[in-house]
């Protein structure tokens, strides 16, 4: 709206809004609330019916922030601690508070180490990652290439971004093997 010398329209009154919008203002007056006939106010009812819930058993020592005395009664994990990445996670929780950047940087580093560990596990188990499929080359070839596609500019770089770490790792491995064999 442009600035003009005319006075702008004032906001509508509650009665105008209630007439125009069905249900407007239902939360203003407690008598108009839909749940009022079913609501009961009982000052004796506190909500919880237990002192402290039964605790979930720990199958292995769990990571917990140094600010907390114990774990919550129920817990889970997205990354079970194992290998070097588990040791890094345990160190981050044992040494640094959750308010410190070092805590979170160690956890991010542990995630990267976990990726490397899982790729090595895949190689050892005989089921390595499928590099061509992960680069998205086949998906890009099969995707529509119309003029309305928004990612046309960078789509040539997508396979390189995904494959670059693998190519760099292969080059380093080749250089190390070559140096050792000489």
LUMBAMI-887149 format. One line per 3 residues: for each residue x, y, z of N, C-alpha, C. Coordinates in nm, 4 decimals, m for minus. Atoms other than C-alpha are relative to their C-alpha. Example, Ala and Ser with C-alpha at 12.3 -4.5 7.8 and 13.67 -1.06 7.14 Angstrom:
2
0.0890:m0.1190:0.0000:1.2300:m0.4500:0.7800:0.0900:0.1200:0.0000; m0.0820:m0.1190:m0.0060:1.3670:m0.1060:0.7140:m0.0770:0.1090:0.0730
This chain:
182
0.0858:m0.1177:0.0000:0.0000:0.0000:0.0000:0.0901:0.1236:0.0000; m0.0795:m0.1218:0.0105:0.1416:0.3358:m0.0988:m0.0441:0.0989:0.1065; 0.0339:m0.1050:m0.0960:0.1557:0.6295:0.1397:m0.0833:0.1055:m0.0705
0.0894:m0.1020:0.0570:m0.1351:0.8617:0.0678:m0.0499:0.0883:0.1141; 0.0492:m0.0867:m0.1072:m0.2890:1.1551:0.2544:m0.1293:m0.0503:0.0645; 0.1246:0.0507:m0.0575:m0.6101:0.9567:0.3110:0.0304:m0.0868:0.1216
m0.0147:0.0806:m0.1204:m0.6553:0.7928:0.6472:m0.0259:m0.1464:m0.0363; 0.0244:0.1407:0.0327:m0.6159:0.4128:0.6185:m0.1185:m0.0547:0.0779; 0.1150:0.0625:m0.0636:m0.9075:0.1867:0.7073:0.0433:m0.0581:0.1345
m0.0299:0.0525:m0.1326:m0.9095:0.1022:1.0762:m0.0282:m0.1496:0.0045; 0.0257:0.1437:m0.0129:m0.9049:m0.2583:1.1906:m0.1454:m0.0232:0.0385; 0.1396:0.0318:m0.0268:m1.2366:m0.4294:1.2203:m0.0222:m0.0235:0.1484
0.0338:0.0250:m0.1401:m1.4131:m0.4525:1.5532:m0.0212:m0.1488:0.0207; 0.0236:0.1415:m0.0316:m1.4634:m0.7838:1.7317:m0.1325:m0.0476:m0.0551; 0.1315:0.0402:0.0511:m1.8301:m0.7871:1.6336:0.0033:m0.0178:m0.1517
m0.0111:0.0131:0.1453:m1.7455:m0.7293:1.2641:0.0759:m0.1270:m0.0376; m0.0765:0.1216:0.0271:m1.4843:m1.0054:1.2717:m0.0827:m0.1246:0.0296; 0.0818:0.1160:m0.0372:m1.7238:m1.2450:1.4501:m0.1094:m0.0241:m0.1041
0.1042:0.0138:0.1022:m1.9906:m1.1749:1.1873:0.0592:m0.0508:m0.1315; m0.0613:0.0365:0.1275:m1.7470:m1.2223:0.8957:0.0701:m0.1361:0.0040; m0.0776:0.1238:m0.0096:m1.5377:m1.5177:1.0228:m0.0671:m0.0941:0.0986
0.0657:0.0937:m0.0912:m1.7216:m1.8196:1.1654:0.0985:m0.0521:0.1050; m0.0832:0.0506:m0.1077:m1.5760:m1.9146:1.5049:0.1043:0.0970:0.0493; m0.1017:m0.0941:m0.0443:m1.3643:m1.6008:1.5422:m0.0266:0.0395:0.1450
0.0113:m0.0441:m0.1387:m1.2979:m1.5140:1.9061:m0.0503:m0.1058:0.0943; 0.0496:0.1066:m0.0879:m1.3995:m1.8525:2.0455:0.0856:m0.0136:0.1248; m0.0875:0.0133:m0.1163:m1.1024:m1.8340:2.2781:m0.0020:0.1226:0.0910
0.0036:m0.1200:m0.0831:m1.1879:m1.4894:2.4184:m0.0806:m0.0207:0.1264; 0.0869:0.0216:m0.1151:m1.4736:m1.5842:2.6477:m0.0001:m0.1487:0.0333; m0.0040:0.1432:m0.0325:m1.4347:m1.9153:2.8367:m0.1323:m0.0719:m0.0243
0.1287:0.0662:0.0240:m1.8093:m1.9842:2.7977:m0.0195:m0.0379:m0.1461; 0.0137:0.0282:0.1432:m1.7690:m1.9840:2.4161:0.0938:m0.1107:m0.0476; m0.0954:0.1016:0.0423:m1.4932:m2.2462:2.4122:m0.0717:m0.1321:m0.0240
0.0702:0.1238:0.0337:m1.5997:m2.5746:2.2485:0.0137:m0.1091:0.1064; m0.0223:0.1092:m0.0954:m1.4564:m2.7952:2.5255:m0.0568:0.0282:0.1374; 0.0449:m0.0379:m0.1336:m1.6203:m2.6128:2.8175:m0.0936:m0.1023:0.0637
0.0861:0.0975:m0.0699:m1.8973:m2.8676:2.8809:0.0778:m0.1222:0.0490; m0.0748:0.1200:m0.0377:m1.6364:m3.1448:2.9029:0.1148:0.0292:0.0957; m0.1126:m0.0328:m0.0858:m1.3678:m2.9572:3.0952:m0.0411:m0.0071:0.1473
0.0223:0.0018:m0.1447:m1.3370:m3.0147:3.4685:0.1204:0.0659:0.0652; m0.1107:m0.0571:m0.0747:m1.1289:m2.8024:3.6989:0.0062:m0.0704:0.1338; m0.0179:0.0734:m0.1248:m0.9996:m3.0215:3.9782:0.1351:0.0394:0.0588
m0.1288:m0.0436:m0.0547:m0.7337:m2.8509:4.1925:0.0787:m0.1128:0.0659; m0.0696:0.1125:m0.0619:m0.6506:m3.1871:4.3566:0.0759:m0.0841:m0.1029; m0.0617:0.0820:0.1037:m0.5562:m3.3443:4.0230:0.1294:0.0663:m0.0452
m0.1289:m0.0585:0.0330:m0.1858:m3.2871:3.9630:0.0516:m0.0400:m0.1364; m0.0449:0.0432:0.1318:m0.1505:m3.4670:3.6296:0.0766:m0.1305:0.0076; m0.0812:0.1213:m0.0061:0.1265:m3.7172:3.6986:m0.0503:m0.0895:0.1129
0.0459:0.0946:m0.1020:0.0330:m4.0319:3.8909:0.1141:m0.0873:0.0507; m0.1162:0.0749:m0.0435:0.3861:m4.1512:3.9664:0.1050:0.0961:0.0524; m0.1100:m0.0810:m0.0514:0.6897:m4.0249:4.1522:0.1101:0.0102:m0.1054
m0.1015:0.0032:0.1043:0.9476:m4.1338:3.8936:m0.0238:m0.1275:m0.0799; 0.0330:0.1195:0.0779:0.8864:m4.3741:3.6039:0.1102:m0.1054:0.0057; m0.0949:0.1105:0.0061:1.0532:m4.7106:3.5693:0.1057:0.0324:m0.1054
m0.1110:m0.0362:0.0896:1.3943:m4.6718:3.4067:0.0274:m0.1087:m0.1029; m0.0397:0.0918:0.1064:1.4932:m4.8283:3.0765:0.1404:m0.0521:0.0327; m0.1342:0.0515:m0.0324:1.7908:m5.0620:3.1290:0.1037:0.0441:m0.1041
m0.1111:m0.0353:0.0888:2.1274:m4.9552:2.9841:0.0717:m0.1276:m0.0399; m0.0722:0.1191:0.0462:2.2792:m5.2289:2.7677:0.1494:0.0245:m0.0081; m0.1407:m0.0384:m0.0022:2.6093:m5.0410:2.7511:0.0051:0.1405:0.0592
m0.0073:m0.1356:m0.0561:2.7370:m4.7196:2.9117:m0.0391:0.1037:m0.1046; 0.0551:m0.0983:0.0931:2.5468:m4.4359:2.7490:0.0705:0.1333:0.0137; m0.0543:m0.1339:m0.0057:2.6746:m4.0936:2.6582:m0.1057:0.0901:0.0626
0.0904:m0.1001:m0.0548:2.5251:m3.8160:2.8626:0.0820:0.1245:0.0279; m0.0678:m0.1263:m0.0207:2.6116:m3.4517:2.8994:0.0496:0.0098:0.1441; m0.0538:m0.0131:m0.1357:2.8242:m3.3589:3.1984:m0.0892:0.0871:0.0869
0.0941:m0.0796:m0.0793:2.5460:m3.1211:3.3053:m0.1063:m0.0864:0.0672; 0.1082:0.0847:m0.0510:2.3080:m3.4117:3.3736:0.0544:m0.1089:0.0913; m0.0438:0.0999:m0.0967:2.3345:m3.6430:3.6721:m0.0284:m0.1414:m0.0512
0.0355:0.1319:0.0511:2.1577:m3.9339:3.5006:m0.0790:0.0149:m0.1292; 0.0762:0.0004:0.1254:1.9844:m4.0306:3.1778:m0.1483:0.0156:0.0283; 0.1450:m0.0016:m0.0117:1.6173:m3.9725:3.1161:m0.0489:m0.1437:0.0123
0.0473:0.1373:m0.0190:1.4005:m4.2757:3.2005:m0.0058:m0.0813:m0.1296; 0.0050:0.0688:0.1289:1.3603:m4.3616:2.8306:0.0941:0.0743:m0.0941; m0.0975:m0.0632:0.0878:1.6315:m4.2974:2.5737:0.0212:m0.0863:m0.1218
m0.0332:0.0733:0.1218:1.7511:m4.4039:2.2313:0.1236:0.0602:m0.0605; m0.1156:m0.0556:0.0684:2.0306:m4.3409:1.9910:m0.0131:m0.0221:m0.1497; m0.0025:0.0166:0.1449:2.0694:m4.2830:1.6206:0.1334:m0.0585:m0.0432
m0.1346:0.0485:0.0318:2.4391:m4.3749:1.6286:0.0543:m0.0783:0.1186; m0.0572:0.0758:m0.1112:2.5285:m4.6601:1.8626:0.1517:0.0151:0.0006; m0.1439:m0.0228:m0.0037:2.8830:m4.5981:1.9828:0.0788:m0.1266:m0.0298
m0.0866:0.1131:0.0328:3.1320:m4.8314:1.8172:0.1219:0.0528:m0.0728; m0.1229:m0.0353:0.0694:3.4861:m4.8123:1.6907:0.0560:0.1338:0.0441; m0.0630:m0.1278:m0.0293:3.6842:m4.4920:1.6769:m0.1031:0.1110:0.0143
0.1025:m0.1040:m0.0093:3.3737:m4.2798:1.6189:m0.0692:m0.0044:0.1361; 0.0594:0.0119:m0.1331:3.2231:m4.4150:1.9435:0.0909:0.0560:0.1073; m0.0962:m0.0549:m0.0972:3.5406:m4.3276:2.1333:0.0017:0.1528:m0.0064
0.0032:m0.1462:0.0141:3.5294:m3.9730:1.9933:m0.1269:0.0555:0.0630; 0.1257:m0.0454:m0.0604:3.1628:m3.9376:2.0953:0.0072:m0.0062:0.1523; m0.0124:0.0125:m0.1460:3.2336:m4.0671:2.4473:0.0891:0.1100:0.0572
m0.0902:m0.1055:m0.0449:3.5223:m3.8210:2.4798:m0.0714:0.1350:m0.0001; 0.0713:m0.1279:0.0093:3.3023:m3.5302:2.3636:m0.0972:0.0164:0.1158; 0.0961:m0.0085:m0.1096:3.0365:m3.6124:2.6237:0.0679:0.0034:0.1365
m0.0673:0.0057:m0.1295:3.2825:m3.6835:2.9049:0.0774:0.1272:0.0306; m0.0922:m0.1111:m0.0218:3.5028:m3.3778:2.8569:m0.0663:0.1367:m0.0104; 0.0513:m0.1334:0.0290:3.2938:m3.0898:2.7221:m0.1493:0.0113:0.0250
0.1408:m0.0317:m0.0203:2.9637:m2.9289:2.8117:m0.0686:0.0154:m0.1356; 0.0745:m0.0172:0.1245:2.6889:m2.9130:2.5498:m0.0003:0.1451:m0.0462; m0.0056:m0.1402:0.0370:2.7310:m2.5355:2.5529:0.1309:0.0395:m0.0660
m0.1307:m0.0296:0.0585:3.0842:m2.5584:2.4143:0.0048:m0.0449:m0.1456; m0.0124:0.0353:0.1414:3.1667:m2.5607:2.0452:0.0823:m0.1269:m0.0177; m0.0841:0.1189:0.0116:3.4308:m2.8290:2.1033:m0.0839:m0.1271:0.0086
0.0886:0.1170:m0.0123:3.1558:m3.0732:2.2080:m0.0631:m0.0333:m0.1345; 0.0718:0.0227:0.1253:2.9631:m3.0276:1.8856:0.0956:m0.0275:m0.1151; m0.0972:0.0265:0.1057:3.2720:m3.0184:1.6641:0.0526:m0.1431:0.0091
m0.0417:0.1399:m0.0154:3.3869:m3.3493:1.8104:m0.1091:m0.0957:m0.0482; 0.1091:0.0855:0.0469:3.0419:m3.4978:1.7448:m0.0094:0.0014:m0.1525; m0.0016:m0.0058:0.1469:3.0541:m3.3741:1.3839:0.1160:m0.0817:m0.0560
m0.1144:0.0801:0.0428:3.4005:m3.5246:1.3481:m0.0265:m0.1486:0.0156; 0.0337:0.1415:m0.0209:3.2731:m3.8518:1.4941:m0.0938:m0.0494:m0.1096; 0.0874:0.0390:0.1109:3.0007:m3.8559:1.2272:0.0806:m0.0269:m0.1267
m0.0838:0.0211:0.1192:3.2626:m3.8189:0.9526:0.0806:m0.1285:0.0135; m0.0762:0.1233:m0.0228:3.4724:m4.0961:1.1076:m0.0927:m0.1212:m0.0146; 0.0956:0.1096:0.0127:3.1592:m4.3143:1.1268:m0.0288:m0.0311:m0.1466
0.0202:0.0215:0.1441:3.1026:m4.2638:0.7523:0.1161:m0.0799:m0.0563; m0.1188:0.0705:0.0483:3.4587:m4.3734:0.6832:0.0012:m0.1447:0.0489; 0.0039:0.1364:m0.0554:3.4220:m4.6744:0.9154:m0.1033:m0.0866:m0.0723
0.1025:0.0798:0.0676:3.0995:m4.7838:0.7459:0.0421:m0.0342:m0.1427; m0.0482:0.0303:0.1353:3.2598:m4.7572:0.4024:0.1073:m0.1078:0.0040; m0.1012:0.1052:m0.0145:3.5548:m4.9652:0.5206:m0.0652:m0.1333:0.0335
0.0733:0.1241:m0.0306:3.3126:m5.2213:0.6700:m0.0624:m0.0574:m0.1262; 0.0574:0.0449:0.1263:3.1406:m5.2352:0.3310:0.1032:m0.0656:m0.0902; m0.1073:0.0599:0.0809:3.4706:m5.3022:0.1555:0.0401:m0.1364:0.0541
m0.0426:0.1259:m0.0618:3.5695:m5.5740:0.4034:m0.1069:m0.1075:m0.0163; 0.1076:0.0984:0.0115:3.2287:m5.7419:0.3848:m0.0263:m0.0414:m0.1446; 0.0196:0.0361:0.1403:3.2463:m5.7523:0.0049:m0.1164:0.0723:m0.0649
0.1099:m0.0785:0.0562:2.9626:m5.5025:m0.0471:0.0349:0.1480:0.0077; m0.0395:m0.1413:m0.0054:3.1292:m5.1677:m0.1167:m0.1106:0.0909:m0.0537; 0.0961:m0.0970:0.0509:2.9378:m4.8517:m0.1929:0.0026:0.0000:m0.1524
0.0104:m0.0046:0.1455:2.8149:m4.8190:m0.5505:0.0260:0.1434:m0.0457; m0.0424:m0.1360:0.0277:3.0052:m4.5141:m0.6659:m0.0768:0.0651:m0.1144; 0.0697:m0.0579:0.1160:2.8384:m4.4641:m1.0048:m0.1440:0.0334:0.0380
0.1383:m0.0255:m0.0400:2.4909:m4.4952:m0.8539:m0.0086:0.1184:0.0964; 0.0037:m0.1087:m0.0977:2.5785:m4.2545:m0.5714:0.0300:0.1363:m0.0607; m0.0273:m0.1293:0.0625:2.7038:m3.9850:m0.8067:m0.1246:0.0583:m0.0634
0.1227:m0.0487:0.0602:2.3579:m3.9591:m0.9611:0.0088:0.0184:m0.1497; m0.0171:m0.0168:0.1442:2.4864:m3.9798:m1.3171:m0.1180:m0.0594:m0.0756; 0.1130:0.0633:0.0712:2.2144:m4.2234:m1.4260:m0.1289:0.0765:0.0226
0.1222:m0.0757:m0.0274:1.9421:m4.0206:m1.2550:m0.0024:0.1302:m0.0798; m0.0071:m0.1232:0.0782:2.0611:m3.7022:m1.4235:m0.0256:m0.0272:m0.1477; 0.0200:0.0334:0.1401:2.0644:m3.8756:m1.7604:m0.1485:m0.0254:m0.0272
0.1401:0.0341:0.0195:1.7079:m3.9976:m1.7110:m0.0948:0.1152:0.0313; 0.0873:m0.1115:m0.0392:1.5740:m3.6683:m1.5708:m0.0326:0.0863:m0.1211; 0.0375:m0.0893:0.1114:1.3945:m3.4219:m1.7896:0.1002:0.1141:m0.0079
m0.0976:m0.1063:0.0204:1.6198:m3.1585:m1.9391:m0.0667:0.1220:m0.0638; 0.0734:m0.1117:0.0597:1.3564:m2.9004:m2.0262:0.0532:0.1353:0.0447; m0.0490:m0.1350:m0.0314:1.4121:m2.5251:m2.0130:m0.0469:0.0497:0.1371
0.0532:m0.0464:m0.1290:1.2139:m2.4937:m1.6888:0.0685:m0.0667:0.1186; m0.0707:0.0657:m0.1098:1.4508:m2.7073:m1.4859:0.0868:0.1034:0.0718; m0.0664:m0.1067:m0.0755:1.5941:m2.4912:m1.2070:0.1475:m0.0269:0.0250
m0.1388:0.0288:m0.0358:1.9229:m2.6709:m1.1493:0.0884:m0.0281:m0.1207; m0.0789:0.0254:0.1205:2.0557:m2.6694:m1.5062:0.1430:0.0493:0.0133; m0.1326:m0.0616:m0.0074:2.3522:m2.4493:m1.4144:0.0981:m0.0909:0.0728
m0.0959:0.0768:m0.0789:2.5045:m2.6702:m1.1490:m0.0108:m0.1508:m0.0184; 0.0184:0.1443:0.0092:2.3871:m3.0132:m1.2601:0.1226:m0.0712:m0.0573; m0.1222:0.0629:0.0515:2.7145:m3.0786:m1.4431:0.1008:m0.0234:0.1123
m0.0937:0.0130:m0.1107:2.9019:m3.0351:m1.1133:m0.0437:m0.1012:0.1053; 0.0503:0.0915:m0.1030:2.6814:m3.2656:m0.9023:0.0765:m0.1322:0.0046; m0.0769:0.1248:m0.0076:2.8561:m3.5911:m1.0016:0.1424:0.0216:0.0499
m0.1362:m0.0280:m0.0459:3.1940:m3.4299:m0.9418:0.0036:0.0220:0.1511; 0.0039:m0.0263:m0.1437:3.0950:m3.3104:m0.5931:m0.0138:m0.1310:0.0776; 0.0174:0.1274:m0.0689:2.9834:m3.6610:m0.4964:0.1219:m0.0895:m0.0194
m0.1110:0.0908:0.0299:3.2744:m3.8401:m0.6651:0.1358:0.0540:0.0418; m0.1300:m0.0591:m0.0309:3.5528:m3.5963:m0.5709:0.0686:m0.0636:0.1212; m0.0687:0.0632:m0.1127:3.6207:m3.7456:m0.2249:0.0526:m0.1394:m0.0347
m0.0454:0.1342:0.0395:3.6446:m4.0931:m0.3794:0.1221:0.0100:m0.0909; m0.1138:m0.0171:0.0897:3.8767:m3.9735:m0.6536:0.1238:0.0454:0.0769; m0.1112:m0.0461:m0.0818:4.0946:m3.7911:m0.4009:0.0552:m0.1139:0.0854
m0.0439:0.1154:m0.0791:4.1051:m4.0998:m0.1775:0.0754:m0.1013:m0.0842; m0.0687:0.0942:0.0890:4.2015:m4.3185:m0.4713:0.1374:0.0538:m0.0387; m0.1289:m0.0591:0.0370:4.4780:m4.0761:m0.5723:0.0989:m0.0084:0.1164
m0.0876:0.0089:m0.1179:4.6190:m4.0669:m0.2180:0.0439:m0.1437:0.0232; m0.0337:0.1418:m0.0170:4.6018:m4.4463:m0.1903:0.1031:m0.0427:m0.1036; m0.0952:0.0334:0.1056:4.7800:m4.4817:m0.5238:0.1377:0.0573:0.0319
m0.1286:m0.0638:m0.0314:5.0527:m4.2351:m0.4168:0.0700:m0.0710:0.1154; m0.0594:0.0691:m0.1153:5.1052:m4.4142:m0.0841:0.0528:m0.1373:m0.0414; m0.0429:0.1329:0.0446:5.1216:m4.7591:m0.2456:0.1239:0.0110:m0.0894
m0.1143:m0.0196:0.0903:5.3605:m4.6308:m0.5126:0.1273:0.0328:0.0790; m0.1154:m0.0372:m0.0804:5.5906:m4.4756:m0.2508:0.0515:m0.1190:0.0811; m0.0418:0.1163:m0.0794:5.5884:m4.7920:m0.0359:0.0691:m0.1046:m0.0865
m0.0578:0.1031:0.0854:5.6680:m5.0205:m0.3287:0.1353:0.0412:m0.0596; m0.1294:m0.0443:0.0551:5.9665:m4.8083:m0.4429:0.1076:m0.0217:0.0954
